[in-house]
Amino acid sequence: MKMPTTWNGWATRVSLYVREGKKLLGEPRFPIKIAEIARDYTRNVFPGDPITHIEGKNFNGKFEGALVPNEAREWAIFYDTGHTSKGRINFTLAHELGHYLAHRHLSGEPFYCSRRDMWEWDSAYARMEAEANGFASLILMPPDDFREQTRDFRSPTLASFEPLRNRYEVSLTAVVLNWLKTTSRRAMLVVSNSGFIDWSWGSEPLFKSGVFFRAKQVTIAVPDRSLAVFGPSQNVFEIQHPAGVWNEREPVFESVVFSEYHDMTLSLLIFPSTGPDRWPDREAEPELLDTFDAFRR
Ligand SMILES: [Zn+2]
């Protein structure tokens, strides 16, 4: 059988393998656990240099995961034991499997993947990182099922995504980003830390309507009246803001989750379906959140 040459070709191939395999075994399709399939799959397809070893290692948060060959041309995947979320580990394993299938011939080097590389989803180093994330998302959250599961998401809160994080055994961040990549809603995920914005990701329709963040040059505080600023003690996890909180011209529906990982706050911002007239006053533009981190597209 001809081998795929791209990361999405590989994702489709492995996805089919898992779906058909589960059907044969009479087991549920989800969650797809990479630790269960990586060794068997690579031993069958690449008997000359398979993945033979998957192990937790204490990287002290420096790396999320790694893909490393030994002298016998076998490969090992290591994941950080510095955190306990099994969803995060599953995603990391899928990411490393993506490197193995799509990139191991290209670099000739071991892969060591930091949280920044993996989770900012925009770093320039990161064409391969972005591809490995794309592979992981496609494998773990196949589009046919994901579409079905999110069909009724009109104005979702972060809580709406909780069942999906369990269904697919991934982190909440990974599920929300996957939704943002395909939704027709104008929406954005903002990740902040101690009241300051760390990174953000907006949906394509939001970006096209002129709401996006400029490249990060300075440290930016989350808005004063946002939920992100208050922390969990306030016990409010969703709110409809008027214009002037997250955005000068538009009301924004914000939901928050605190500390998915250490001291991180996630805010999901849902904007009105249609944006205001995009350039009412060219002189005044750009005015929207213009000091945030932009995702380079
Ligand atoms: Zn990587």
Residues whose N, C-alpha, C, O or C-beta is under 5 A from the ligand:
A	BS01	ZN	C113 E129 A132
